[in-house]
Amino acid sequence: MRLFVQIPCLNEEQTLPLVLAGIPREIPGIDEIHVLVIDDGSQDRTIEVARSLGVEHFVFHTRNMGLARSFRDGVDYALQHGADIVVNTDGDNQYPQERIADLVQPIVRAEADIVIGDRQTKTIAHFSPFKKLMQSMGSRVVNFAAGTDLPDAASGFRAYSREALYRLNVVTEFSYCMETIIQAGNKRLRIESLPITTNPKTRESRLFSNIFEHMGRSGQAILRSYIMFKPHALFLSLAALFFVLAAVPFARFLILTLMGEAGQHIQSLIFGTAMLVGSLLSVALLVISDMLRTNRTLLEDTLERLKSVQYAPERTVDPRRPSADDATTHPSMPIAPPAALRDGRPLDGGS
């Protein structure tokens, strides 16, 4: 069984050695362990440090593309090289890398498709009370949307099986964490949680400038994913709400008409009509969303079949036998490592 540990990096030359030093060299049930560094437009010596410490697998972004794109491109590289399990960790050494061995065991034993490290956020010293509260509320919202019961939905310390990665499709540009849980929950993948502790804080987050930006962008990603899988729950609720709001003034206007006083309360009829239009629009959006969901299901089924063909064992690259012919130079970078990718595409221009 082949494991790839992918590390998204943006200027992590100081902390990357700590991350690499903590990654286990042997894990029960795992035959091969490979480390993949995803350089998301770093301007420091991150790549030189990684190479000096023995890293052989890289994905290059010529500019900062974000965590979601880094995750997607890293997964693509790992699957192309025959990964059976992909572990995602961070380059800032937030997570205890030695727990990777425990993180993958449920997948090795075929007991889970995805395993997520529970940081036990209520015990993290550098989290403010407000941030702890928001983390807890965010996890509850994600669990509601996904039908899961995970204590730390925002944790990026995760292990994915090959089959799970075939079924997941990241479309957000911000963070894949929330979206993949909602997808996995609605696709009935088996998700487990592993309690972990975090390492001392090394730097501020680069995903967002403040907690409110994080809340807003995460909320947007959650709502979009929720609508994709459960449009009935949202639009039927809206249709029912608007219908009730329309029925009340209509009933009031009818009663006033019977009493001969309707002429002075025409605003009730106008408000009720507006609410009725809102109800009808919600029903129309429900029909459209349901059609889009059906189309998405068919497309994802096709994508899953294509991935199974694209990443079939006979098509994968042996990560133990890099070819020197694959190296390519770039004006702003050193010689690229074997079989490296830039912006998710092979450096030699292949498809």
N, C-alpha and C positions, 0 to 999 in steps of 0.2 A: 504494500500500500504506500502510495507516494503523497507526501505532505508538502505543501507550499505555504510558507509564512510570508505574507506580503506586508510591507511597511511603507505606507504613504509618507513622503518626506517633503517638507518645504523649509530649507535652511536649518537642518538638524545636525550639523557637524559636531555640536557639543554633546548632544544626548544620544546620538545614534550608536556610539560604542557601547553605552550602557544597555541599550536594547539588544544589540547583537550578542553581548556577553551573556545575557540572561536566557537566550533561546536554547532549549535543550538540544543536545547532539544525538541523543537516543531516546526513543519513546516506545514503550511496549505496543506491539501491533503495527508499528510503522516501519517500513523497510527503508525508505529514503526521506530525508528532510532537506528541503531546499529553501533558501531565503531569497525573496524577491523585493528589491527596493524600487519604489515608484517615485521618481524625481519629478515633483510637480512644479517645475520652473525654479529650482533652487539657484541662488546667486552666490552661495558660499562653497565650501569644500565638501559638501555632503557626499558627492559621488566618489571623490578621491579617498575619503575616509572609508567608505563602504568597500571599495576595491582593496584598500590596504588591509582590511580585516577579512578578506576572503570571499566577499559577495560576488557571485558570478551572474546573477540574473537581474536585469534592469528593464524598466519601462521609463522612457524619457518624455516629458512634456516640455516643449520649447518655451511655454509661458504657463502661468498658474491657471489650471483648469478646474480646480475645486475638488473636494473630497469625493463627491459622487462619481465624477469622471475618473478619478484615480482608482477608485474601487472597481469600477467597471472594466477599465483597461487592464488592471492587475489580474482580475479574474479571467479575462480573455487570454492573457499570456499564460497563466497557470494551467488553464484547461488545454491550451495548445501544447503544453509540455507534459501532459498526462497526469495532472493532479487528481487525486482521489478525494483529498480534503484540502480546503483552503482556509487558513486562519488569518484573520485581519487584526493587526495591532497598530499602535501609533508610534511615530518616531520621536515623540517627546518623553518616552519612558513612563507614561502614566500607569501602564498596566504591568502586573508581575509576570514577566515572560516565562518564568519557570512553571507557571500554572498552565502553559500550553499543553503539557502532557495530560493534565486532568481535563482540559477543555475538549480534547479530541476523543477521549475515551468513549463517551456515549455513542459517537458516530462509528468508531472502530467496532463497538459491540452491536452495531445496527439497532440501537435503541432510540436514536434521534437523528433528525436531518440537519438541525441547526442547534448550536449550543451558544448561549450568550452569557458572558461574565457579569454577574451582579455586583456592582461596586459597593453596594450597601451605602448609598449616598448619605443616609442620615448620620453615618459615622465619620464622614470625610471632614477633617478639621478645617480645611481652607474653603469649604462651601459655606456661604452665608445662610442664615435661616430662611431668607426669601428664596434663594436658589434651591435649597433642599425642598421647600414647599412646591416650587414650580416643577422640579424634577419628578416629585411624587404625583402631582396632578397631571403632568404630561404623560407619565407611564399609564395612568388610569385612562386617559383619553385614548391612547394607542391601544390598550387592551380592549376597550369598548369597541373600537373600530375593527380590531383584528379577531376578537373573540378569544383572546388569550389571557393568561394570568402571569405576566412577567413583572418582577419588581423593579427592573432597571431597563426600560425600553431604549434609552438613549446610549447605552454602552456600545462602544465600538470594538470591544474585545470579543471576537466571535469566531466560531468555526462553522464551516458550511461543507456539506457533502457535495460530491459532484452532481448527484441527482437533484439536489435542492437548487444548485446554481443553474441547472438546465431550465428550471421552472420559474426562476426569478428574473425580472426584467426591470432594471433601474432606469427611470426616465427623468427623475428630478435632477436639478443642477446644484442643489444645496448639500444635503446629507442623505445618504442611502439608509441610515439606521431605521427611521420610522417607516419608510416606504417598504423596505424588505420584510419587516415584521407584519405589516398589514397584509401584504401579498401572501406571505407564508401562512398566516392564520387563516385567511380566506381560501387558500388552496389546500388546507388541511395537512400541511407539513408538520412533522413532530418537532416541537421546540422545547428545549430544556434550559434551565438557568443554573449557573454555577456560582456560588458565593465566592467572592475574591476580595482582597484588600488592594488599595491603590498605593503607588509610590508617592513620595513627596512631590509637590508641584514644582515644575522646572521653568514654566513660562505661562503667559496668558494665552488663551485660546485665539487661534487665527481664523476660526470659522466665522466669528461674528465680533462686532465691536462692543456690544453690551447684551445683557440678558434679554432685553425687550426685543432686540433685533432677532435673537435666537428664537424667542417665543413666536414672533410673527411669522418667520420663515418656516419654522417647524409646523405651526398651525396650518399654514397654507398647504404644505406637503401632505399633512394628515387628512385635511378636508378633501383634497383632490383624490388621494388614494381611496378614501372612504366612498366618495361618489362613484368611483370606478367600479367598486365591487358591490355597493349597496345603495343604488340610486332610489330604490323603492322606499327605503326607510326615511330618506331625506325629503323627497318630493311628495310622497303621500302625506307626510306630516305637514308640510307646507300647504298642500292642497286642502287638507282638513282644517287647518288653522284659518286660512283665508275664507273657507266656506262658512265656518262658524261666525267669523267676523262680518260676513255678508248677511247671514241669516238673522242676526240680532237686529240691525237697523231695518231690514225688510219687514220683520215681524212688528217692530215698533211703528213703522210707517203704515202697515196694514191696520193695526189697532187704532191709530190716529185717524185713518181714513174712515173707519167705521164710526168713530166718534165725531166725524165732521171737522177735524182740525188738521188735516194733512197738509193743507196749503201753506202753513207756516213752518213746516218741518221737511221741506224738500231736500235739505242737506243729508237727511238720513238715507234717502233713495240714492243720492249721488255717491255717498260713502259706501253703501252696500253694493252698488254697481262696480265700483273700483275694486272692492275686495273679491267680488265674484270673478272679475277679469283676472285677478291674481291667482285665484284658485284654478281657473281654466288654463292659465299659462303654466302653472306648476304641473298639471296633468300632462300638458304638451311636452314639457321638459322631461317628465318621467318617461314618456314613450320614446323620446329621442335618446335619452340616457340608456334605456334598456336595449335599444337597438345597437348603440355604441358598445355596450358591455358584451352583447352577443358577438359583435364583430371582433372585439378585443380578445374574447375567449378563443375564437377560431384562429386569430393571428398568433396568439401565444402557443396554441397547440402546434401550429406550423413551425414556429420558432424553436420549440422544444425538439421537434423531430429534426430540424436542420442542425441544431447544436449537437444532437446525438451522432449525426453523420460527420459534421465538421470536426468534432473532437474525438472521433472514434480512435481506438488504439493504433490502428494502422496508419492514421494520418498525423499523429502527434510527433513532436520532436523529442528525442532522448536528451534530457537535461544533463546527463553525465558525459555526453560526447559533443561538446560545442565545436563548431567549425570556424576556423580562423577566417574563412572566406566571407563570413557574414558580417565582419567588422566594417564599419563605414565611418568616415570622418564628417564633422560638421564644423563650420567656422566658429561657432560659439561654444563648442564642447570638445573634450578629448575624444580619442578613438572609442567608439561605442563597443560594448561588450558583445560576445557572441549572441546571436539571435535576439538582439535588443529591439525594442519598439520605440517609436517616437510618435506621440499623440495617438497612440493606439494602433499605429500602422507599422509594418516592417520597414526598417531603415533602407532596405534595398529597393523599395518601391513596389514590392509584391503585394498581393491581396491576401 
